């Protein structure tokens, strides 16, 4: 299974990397946090790590460390606008629960 981006997410990431003037892709991960157990991490990557799994969607590389890949396999990252809010949305088939505030997920 792969980690993928929607076309909207890929376009947003490409534009941001261009504005930054550097970057090889987007690094996704998970960390222990919150009431449901885990929280997503998202950062722009300036280099590849030897242990990263690499996926590509619409010309954008997505990098995932081995520990996070277990939780993120099959995830699709979207970029959505809802009213005045906009941001990334994780469509993750592995999630079993989420907290009420939307800050963390359980696997």
C-alpha positions in Angstrom: 0.0 0.0 0.0 1.0 3.6 -0.6 0.6 7.0 1.0 -1.0 9.3 -1.6 -1.9 12.9 -2.1 -5.0 14.3 -3.8 -4.4 16.7 -6.7 -5.4 19.6 -4.5 -3.0 18.6 -1.8 -0.1 18.1 -4.3 -0.8 21.5 -5.9 -0.8 23.3 -2.5 2.5 21.5 -1.5 4.2 22.3 -4.8 3.3 26.0 -4.5 4.6 26.1 -0.9 7.9 24.5 -1.8 8.3 26.9 -4.7 7.7 29.9 -2.4 10.2 28.4 0.2 12.8 28.1 -2.6 13.9 24.6 -1.4 12.6 21.2 -0.5 12.4 17.7 -1.8 8.9 16.8 -0.6 6.6 16.4 2.3 7.5 14.3 5.4 4.5 12.6 7.1 4.6 10.9 10.4 2.9 10.1 13.7 3.9 10.9 17.3 2.5 10.0 20.7 0.2 12.7 21.8 -3.3 13.6 22.9 -6.2 11.7 24.4 -6.6 9.2 21.6 -2.9 8.3 21.6 -1.3 9.6 18.4 -1.1 12.8 16.4 0.0 13.4 12.8 3.2 15.2 12.0 3.7 17.1 8.8 6.7 19.0 7.6 8.5 20.0 4.5 11.6 17.9 3.9 14.9 19.4 2.6 16.6 16.0 2.2 15.9 12.3 2.1 16.8 9.9 4.9 18.1 6.5 4.0 15.3 4.8 6.0 12.4 6.8 4.4 9.8 5.1 2.3 9.1 7.4 -0.7 5.9 7.7 -2.5 5.0 10.2 -5.3 1.6 11.7 -6.2 1.1 14.3 -8.9 4.8 15.1 -9.0 5.2 15.5 -5.2 7.3 13.2 -3.1 5.9 12.0 0.2 8.5 10.7 2.7 7.5 8.4 5.7 9.8 7.0 8.3 9.5 3.2 9.0 7.8 3.5 12.4 5.1 5.8 11.1 4.5 3.8 7.9 2.7 1.1 9.9 0.1 3.7 10.9 0.0 5.6 7.6 -0.2 2.9 5.0 -3.1 3.5 2.7 -3.6 7.1 3.8 -4.6 9.8 1.4 -3.8 13.4 2.3 -6.2 16.0 1.0 -6.2 19.8 1.2 -9.7 21.1 2.0 -11.4 24.4 2.4 -14.5 24.4 4.7 -15.9 27.9 5.2 -13.1 30.2 6.4 -10.9 27.2 7.4 -8.5 25.4 5.2 -5.9 22.7 5.8 -4.8 19.2 5.3 -7.1 16.3 6.0 -5.9 12.8 6.5 -8.1 10.0 5.1 -6.6 7.1 7.0 -8.2 3.7 6.8 -6.2 2.6 9.9 -7.8 5.0 12.4 -10.1 3.3 14.9 -10.9 6.3 17.1 -10.4 10.1 17.2 -10.7 12.6 20.1 -13.4 15.2 20.2 -11.2 18.1 19.5 -9.7 16.5 16.4 -6.1 16.7 17.8 -5.3 13.0 18.0 -6.3 9.6 16.6 -6.2 6.0 17.9 -4.9 3.0 15.9 
